[in-house]
Amino acid sequence: MQTSSPARHLAIVASEVANQAATLVRSAMGRAELAGTKTTPTDIVTTTDIASEELVRRELLDRCPGSSIVGEELADEVGGNTIGWIVDPIDGTVNFLYDLPVVSVSIAARIDDTVVAGAVADVIRGDLFAAAMGEGATLNGHPVQIGREAPLSQSLIGTGFSYEARVRSEQANIVSRLLPASRDIRCMGSAALNLCWVSCGRLDGYYEQGTKLYDYAAAALIASEAGATVELPSDNTISLVAGSRPQIFGELRALIDPPD
């Protein structure tokens, strides 16, 4: 990437810091220590989540002084300029706890209220996905685009589930509609990586309800810049994030939330 636009510069910063945090997280794989729980007993935070976010915040403020930061684990920081950062220090904390290899670090940048850049670092594989608004998406520095054309019946779909048992019941109903209509469904535990995998054709689509801004902000831009159709919670009333190849999006969306 060249530094010819503000969005591209912020994408470079996000990429560098995400890689640094991924190195920290990778060094702690297999040695996770619980620090507590959040919304439910299954919604956990580890000491590495906190250490990763502290590192990310230090590095971002060093590179872009005066920025605001919204993160998953620490209190919001309000800066004095128009740049804001949205940070998920470990997306896939349950996987991290169990030493499962689907864990990422996600950093998005926005100017005013618009996300203009983002990076997602795959902790185990070492992949780095990045995008700047209007300039396309990359995987390890190379341009990336969504996968081959195929109907929903030949499409692999990723999803995730709520920490709340009540919500999971309805999510099971969605799976019961979608599973027979698709090639198969995968639940791998990182919303950010699922959307990034749509961007490069490792998944044909992804959907999940109840994710937070820091889970999807960077990856949604990456998927969109790679040519995916993306819908965010601000576009619907069911707290849904969805992204797929344009060819299957309408059918996928109708199965997730059938019209009355």
LINJO-V870493 format. One record per helix or strand of 2 or more residues. SS is the DSSP state (A for helix, B for strand). FROM is the first residue (numbers start at 1). TO is the last residue. If there is no record, write none. Layout:
# LINJO-V870493
SS|FROM|TO ; SS|FROM|TO
This chain:
# LINJO-V870493
A|6|28 ; B|34|37 ; B|44|46 ; A|47|63 ; B|68|71 ; B|83|91 ; A|93|97 ; B|104|111 ; B|114|122 ; B|128|132 ; B|137|139 ; B|142|144 ; A|152|154 ; B|156|159 ; A|165|181 ; B|184|187 ; A|191|200 ; B|205|209 ; A|213|225 ; B|229|231 ; A|233|235 ; B|240|244 ; A|246|256
